[in-house]
Structure formats: structure tokens, C-alpha cells
Amino acid sequence: MERILNCAIIDDDSEIHTIIKGFLKGSEKALINQCFEKCTDFLETINYSSIDLVFLDCLFPNDSKNGVDVAIKLKEIGKHFIFISAKHHSFVDACRTIGALDAMPKPLTEKRFMDSIDTAYNTIISSKASKKKHTLFHVKEHKGKINIFLPDILYVRNQLTDSRNKIVRLKNGISYTLMGCKFEELLTLSEDFVMANKSELISYNIVEGMEGEFVLLNQKDNNKIPKKILLSPLYKNNFEFKLH
């Protein structure tokens, strides 16, 4: 199997979490890495999440946000989602207009669910395989855009004087200031990237191990990157999933 999908469930019914986890037990295509009972809790982490696929309920009596609010945000950042809801006819139109991969009615059945997983897996893997390896970035040092080979990016942090800009360290030792660049945009460009904390992103290819709350980095290709960086609890689950 090429890779496994990193998935999240957002549903106010904890029993649905248990059912979906049961369906995916032993699956080589998808794994539940995060579970939420409120949309607002998920939205707090969405910009720094490495989630590939979200199973999303529509109505949340326990929250000020609903599934459509989350779906719109997921669509904006290029994330995939599948609607699940007890009211099938009420959300089919939302599925079509917002861009869900599927819309599954409750109660969920294993065959229907696994058929949807097969379709989602093929769609997502094909999409990731077609991503470009080179991307144009607006950099301060060249007063314009340059083409950067994504696998050469080892480490990225916020610019200290302006967090809207990012300092990027490349494999060849060169550093650039990416102007007006967001971490969430970088995360959509390469499977190699993972957030360690709110201020730092790294390529998992340079991770050597852990030391308490710190991630140890390999400086072999670039001694300008730090030897270790703090791993925030907010990103720990996604980080560990990417590495394993």
C-alpha cells in the first residue's frame, strides 16, 4: 500500500466515533487520528492539521458552528471530506455544491462506508501524486518570484519582525524570506511537511528522534537549522502520525 489516509471524525454523537473506528480497524487505507464532538474544536487546529479526510456530521446542537461551516473552510484549504447525517435528503444538495467526496446517511453500514473509503482513497492519492515538485514563491532577496524545489525545503519559521513572512532553510544551505506565506499553504504543497509548533514547520525527512518535548533534527545537509525544536501538544498527534 502506497500510504494510509490520516482521518478525523467530527460528530456530536460519540457512538458514531466508535462505529467508524470499528469499520476501519485493520484497514490499510485509512486511520482515525483525531475525533471531535464540536466543530469549533476542530476549526481551532484546521490550519495546521495534516488530516487527509474528514468524516463530517451536518447538525451540531452542542455548538455555534455546523458541518457546512467546516466544509466551506475545508474546501478553501484543499482538504477532503465526507458528509454523514441522519437526514439524507437535506444534505445531498450541500454535498454537491460544497464539494464533498460523498454523503452517507445514518445509520451507517459497513459496506456502504468501506465503498466510500475506497473511492476517497483513490481520489486523494491520485490528487497527491499529481502535485508539482516545484513552486513559485515571492522572496524578499530577489524582489520577485523564484522557483523552489519543494524536497529541498528542510525548515521554515516565522520571520521575527513580521510573522506573515517565513524564513525557509534549503538543503543547499541557502535561506530565503518568503513574503506573505502561510504555513497552511505550505502544508498543502508537500506530504513531507509537518508542523512542530505555531511558529515552525519542518520536513519529516530531517527528524532524528525525540528528546522529551523536543524534536531532534539532522543538521547534516544544513547547519543553519536548529538542533532541536519544541513539539507543541497541539500538533503532537499529527506529528507522530506523519512519522509512523
C-alpha positions in Angstrom: 0.0 0.0 0.0 1.4 3.4 -1.0 0.2 5.2 2.1 -2.6 5.4 4.6 -5.1 8.3 4.9 -4.9 10.4 8.1 -8.6 10.9 9.0 -10.7 12.9 11.5 -14.3 12.5 12.7 -16.5 15.5 13.7 -19.8 14.3 15.1 -21.6 15.2 18.4 -22.5 11.5 18.8 -19.6 9.6 20.3 -21.2 6.3 19.3 -20.5 7.3 15.6 -16.9 7.7 16.5 -16.8 4.1 17.9 -18.7 2.7 14.8 -16.3 4.4 12.3 -13.2 3.3 14.2 -14.6 -0.3 14.2 -15.2 -0.2 10.4 -11.6 1.0 9.9 -9.9 -1.4 12.3 -7.1 -3.1 10.5 -7.7 -1.0 7.3 -4.6 -0.4 5.1 -6.3 2.7 3.6 -7.5 4.9 6.4 -6.8 5.5 10.1 -8.7 7.7 12.5 -6.2 10.1 14.1 -8.5 12.8 15.6 -12.0 12.9 17.0 -14.1 15.9 17.8 -17.6 16.4 19.1 -17.7 20.1 18.2 -16.9 21.9 15.0 -15.3 24.8 16.8 -12.7 22.5 18.5 -11.7 21.2 15.1 -11.6 24.6 13.5 -9.0 25.7 16.1 -6.5 23.2 14.6 -7.5 23.2 11.0 -4.8 25.5 9.6 -2.0 23.3 11.0 -3.6 19.9 10.5 -2.2 17.1 8.3 -5.6 15.5 8.0 -6.3 14.0 4.6 -10.0 13.2 5.1 -12.8 14.3 7.5 -16.0 12.5 8.3 -18.4 15.3 9.0 -21.8 15.5 10.5 -24.2 18.3 9.5 -26.1 19.4 12.6 -24.4 20.2 15.9 -26.9 21.3 18.6 -24.0 21.5 21.1 -22.1 24.1 19.0 -22.4 27.5 17.4 -20.9 26.1 14.1 -22.3 23.3 11.9 -20.9 20.9 9.4 -21.5 23.3 6.5 -19.3 25.9 8.2 -16.5 23.3 8.5 -17.0 22.1 4.9 -16.6 25.5 3.5 -13.3 26.0 5.4 -12.0 22.6 4.3 -12.8 23.4 0.7 -10.9 26.7 1.0 -7.7 24.9 2.1 -8.0 21.9 -0.2 -9.0 19.3 2.3 -11.3 16.4 1.5 -14.4 15.5 3.5 -17.4 13.1 3.5 -20.8 14.1 5.0 -22.6 11.8 7.3 -26.1 12.7 8.5 -29.4 11.2 9.7 -31.3 13.4 7.3 -30.1 12.1 3.9 -32.1 14.3 1.6 -31.3 17.5 3.4 -27.6 17.3 2.8 -27.3 15.8 -0.7 -27.5 19.3 -2.2 -24.9 20.5 0.2 -22.7 17.6 -0.8 -22.9 18.6 -4.5 -22.5 22.4 -4.0 -19.8 22.4 -1.4 -17.7 19.6 -2.9 -17.9 16.6 -0.5 -16.5 13.4 -1.8 -19.6 11.5 -0.7 -22.7 11.9 1.5 -23.6 8.9 3.7 -26.9 8.5 5.5 -27.2 7.3 9.1 -27.4 4.6 10.3 -24.0 3.8 8.8 -23.5 0.4 7.2 -20.0 -1.2 6.9 -20.3 -2.0 3.2 -21.5 1.5 2.3 -18.8 3.1 4.4 -16.0 0.9 3.0 -17.1 1.5 -0.6 -16.9 5.3 0.2 -13.4 4.8 1.7 -12.2 3.0 -1.5 -13.4 5.9 -3.7 -12.0 8.6 -1.4 -8.6 6.8 -1.2 -8.2 6.6 -4.9 -9.3 10.2 -5.4 -7.0 11.6 -2.7 -3.9 9.5 -3.6 -4.3 10.5 -7.3 -4.5 14.1 -6.3 -1.4 14.0 -4.2 0.6 12.1 -6.8 -0.2 14.9 -9.4 1.2 17.7 -7.2 4.0 19.7 -8.6 7.5 19.3 -7.1 8.4 22.9 -7.9 6.5 26.0 -6.7 7.0 29.7 -7.3 7.5 31.8 -4.2 7.7 35.6 -3.8 11.0 36.1 -2.0 12.4 39.3 -0.4 16.0 38.6 -1.5 15.2 38.5 -5.3 12.4 41.2 -5.2 10.2 38.8 -7.2 9.3 35.2 -7.6 11.7 32.2 -7.8 11.1 28.5 -8.4 11.9 26.4 -5.3 12.2 22.6 -5.4 9.9 21.5 -2.6 12.0 18.5 -1.4 14.9 20.9 -0.8 12.9 22.7 2.0 14.1 21.5 5.4 12.9 24.0 7.9 10.6 27.0 7.9 9.9 29.5 10.7 8.0 32.8 11.2 10.1 35.9 10.5 10.6 37.5 13.9 9.7 41.0 12.7 6.7 40.0 10.7 5.0 36.6 11.1 3.2 37.0 7.8 6.6 36.2 6.2 8.5 32.9 6.6 12.3 32.2 6.8 13.0 29.0 4.8 16.2 26.9 5.0 17.1 24.8 2.0 19.2 21.7 1.7 22.0 23.6 -0.1 22.4 25.9 2.8 20.6 28.9 1.2 17.9 30.8 3.1 15.1 32.9 1.7 12.4 35.1 3.1 9.0 34.0 1.7 6.8 37.0 1.6 3.2 36.8 2.7 3.4 33.0 3.0 1.1 30.9 5.3 2.0 27.6 6.9 -1.3 26.1 5.8 -0.4 26.9 2.2 3.0 25.1 2.6 1.3 22.0 4.2 -0.9 21.6 1.1 2.2 21.5 -1.2 4.1 18.5 0.1 3.5 15.4 2.2 7.0 15.9 3.6 6.0 19.0 5.7 4.7 18.8 9.3 4.1 21.5 11.9 6.0 21.2 15.2 4.5 24.3 16.8 2.8 27.5 15.8 6.0 29.1 14.6 7.9 26.3 13.0 7.4 23.8 10.2 9.9 21.1 9.2 10.4 18.3 6.7 10.0 15.0 8.5 13.0 13.7 6.5 15.3 15.5 8.9 13.8 14.2 12.1 16.2 12.1 14.1 14.1 11.4 17.1 12.6 12.9 20.3 14.1 14.2 23.5 11.4 14.9 26.0 9.2 17.7 24.5 11.7 18.4 21.8 12.2 17.1 18.2 15.8 16.3 17.3 16.8 17.4 13.8 19.6 16.2 11.5 21.8 19.1 10.6 23.9 17.1 8.0 22.6 19.0 5.0 22.2 22.4 6.6 23.8 23.5 9.8 21.7 26.7 9.8 18.7 24.7 11.0 18.3 24.2 14.8 19.5 21.0 16.5 16.1 20.7 18.2 12.7 22.4 18.3 9.8 22.3 20.7 6.9 20.0 19.8 3.7 21.6 20.9 0.9 19.3 22.4 -1.5 20.9 19.8 0.4 19.2 17.0 1.7 16.1 18.7 -0.9 13.7 17.2 -0.4 14.8 13.7 3.3 14.9 14.1 3.5 11.3 15.4 1.1 10.1 12.7 3.3 11.6 9.9 6.4 9.9 11.3 4.9 6.5 11.7 
